[in-house]
Amino acid sequence: MTGRDDEEGVAHVCSGDRRGGEAAGGGCGRPLLSPAGARRRRAFLSPFSPRRPVHRKSLHQGGPMSGIGRKILVPIDGSEGSLHAVRFAGELASSIGGHLLLLHVHDAPTPELMGMTSLESDDVRSRLGKLAAPKFAAAHEALGHLDQKLDVVELVRLGNASDEIIEAARHYEVDQIVMGSRGLGPIDTLLLGSVSEKVVRRAPCPVTIVR
């Protein structure tokens, strides 16, 4: 199912498991249950142990996100497109009482990470966190005044971008993915970035593409 909001520049692409025919955007997982806690926390989830996140308790059993609400996953890479997606997701989360999960995926070797293949060591986590910090800072800045009102969690993963986005969506049972695209045309000729296209095809929940 697709639709378009010309004023907002948003292409809505619903894909994946609708969980028994729920309405678009209605979710693809159980709601988050957690008492009040810190507003932000950075979590690392290794692609080599996908079911063992470092701070799993903080996301599932009482951590930085309070109350019950929809979980919105927003992949970020520091590009203007991803920042547009952050702004849109922030407004959406604010209007529905949702929570934001900002995800940055390192999908290419860097001098700091050469030879490292998992997130099991504190040293790798520290280096990866430093590399991701500017991306998260830009995302929080893009949220503007909403940054102080929303519950936000920062997630860091290492691996193929589309694979890690899908795995994170499944692992944290998110209700919606909001992400940027290089698309410039009408929805029927929308040229999605390769990552966005793969996520739309494989996502376990509704996906909103923001251009």
N, C-alpha and C positions, 0 to 999 in steps of 0.2 A: 504494500500500500504506500502510495506517495502523495505528497501535497506540497504546496508552496505558499509562503507568505512573502509577497514582493516587498512590502514595506520594511520588514525586518531582515530581509535577505536570508531567510532560513528555508532550507529544503528539508522537509520531514520525510525520512526514509524509515519505515517500520519494517523490522526484519527479525527473524528468529522465533523462539518459542513464545507463544502467546499464553501459555498456561491455562488451557481450557477455555479459550475464546474470550479472554479479558479484552477490554477496550484498548486501543492504541495508547501506549504510554502507561498502561495500567500496571505494568511491572512484570518481572520475570524471576521473582524470588521472594523469600520471606522478608518482612520488614526488619529493619535493624532495631534491636532492643539493647539499650545501654543507658545507665544512669549518667548524671552530669559528670563531666570531667574536663580535662584540658581541652582548649578549643582546637589545637593543632597537635598532630604527632606524625612523625615520619616513620613509615613502615617499609620493610624490605621483604620481597617475596622472590625467592630464587626459582628460576625456571627448572632447576635440577631437583628441587624438592617442592613441587607446586602446592602441596597440601600442608606445608609447614611454614607459614609466615612467621617472621620474627616477633611481631607484635599482634598475633592473632587475637588474643584476649581483648586488646584495646579496640578492635573493630567488631567483635562478635559478642563479648560478654561483659561489657562495661568499661568504656574508655572515652575517647575524645568526643564522640557524638552522642547527644542526649535525646531522650524521648523516642517516639516512633515516627518514622517518616520515610519517604522514598529516598533511596540512595542513587545518586546521579554520578556516573563515572565520566570524568573529563580527561582524555589524554592530552598532554601538553608537550610541546617541543620548543617553545620560545618564539615560534613564528606568529605573525600577525593573525593568521587564520585561527590558530589555536587560542589566541587571546580573545578573539571574537567569540569563540565557543565558550570560553570561561565566562565572559560577560553574560551571554545568553543563559548559560546554565545557572549562574548566580541569580539572575532575575527569576528564573523558573523555580529554583530552590526556595527563594524568598517568598514566592507567592503560594507555594504548596506546603511549606514547612519541611522541606527536604534537606538532605545532607549532601555535601560535595566530597567526592573522592578524586583528588587530582593525581593523575598518574603520569610519571615520566619514565620512558623506556630508553635505556642505552642500548642501541642496536648496532653500534659500530665500534671496533677496537679504538682505544685512545692510548697514548703513551702511558697514562696513569693506570690503565687496566690491562695492558698487554700481559698475556699469559695467565690471566685470572678467568676462571670459568664458573665460579659460583659465588654466592653471597654469604657463605658460611663463616668467614673470618671477619673479625671486627675491623681489620685493616681495610679489607675490600669495601665493607659498608661505609667506613669513614671516607674513603676516597670517592666512592660513588655518591655519597651524600653531598660532598663538596662540589662535585660536578653538576649535580642536579639543583643545588641551591639557587643559582641565578634564574633558572626556569621557574621555580616555585615563587621566587620573589616577584618576578614579572606577572605571574598569574594572580598573586594577592593584590598587586597594584592595580591590575585590570578590574578586579572586583570592586575597587573603590570603597564607598561607604558600606557596602554589603559585607566586606571582609570582616568587620567587627561584629556582624550580626549572625553570620552563618557558622555552622559547625563544619569544619574543613579538615580532612585527613590527607596527608601527602603520602603517596605510594611510589616506590622506586623499584624497577625491575630491570633485569639484564637479559637481552636476547632479541629475537625477531619482534619488531614492533606489533604487527597485527596479531601474531600468536600470543604475545604477552597481554595485549589488551583483552583478547577473548578469554584467556585464562583468568585474568583478574576479574572480569565481569562474572565469570562462573563461580570463582572461588568466594568472592564477597557477595554473591547473589544480588547484584545491582538491579535496579528497576529500569534504568535507562542509561544509554550512552549518548553523550553529546560531544561531537568532535568537529574540527574544522575541515575544510576542503579547499582545493584549488579551483573548484567549479565556478564558472562565470556565466553560463548560459541558462536557459529555461530548464525545467526539471527533466524534460524528455531528451535533452542533449547534454545533461549535466556531466561534466568530465570530472569524475572523482579522482582524488589522489589514489595511488595504488593501495596504500594502507587503508584509507577510508573504504574503498571498494571491497577489500577483503573482509573488513570488519562487518560491513553491511550484509555480506553474503553469509557470514558464519556466526553472527552475534546470537547469543541465547536470549536476547531481550530487544525491545524497540531501540532504534538508533535515530538520532536527529543530527543531520549534517548542517552546519552553519557556514555560510560563505561570506 
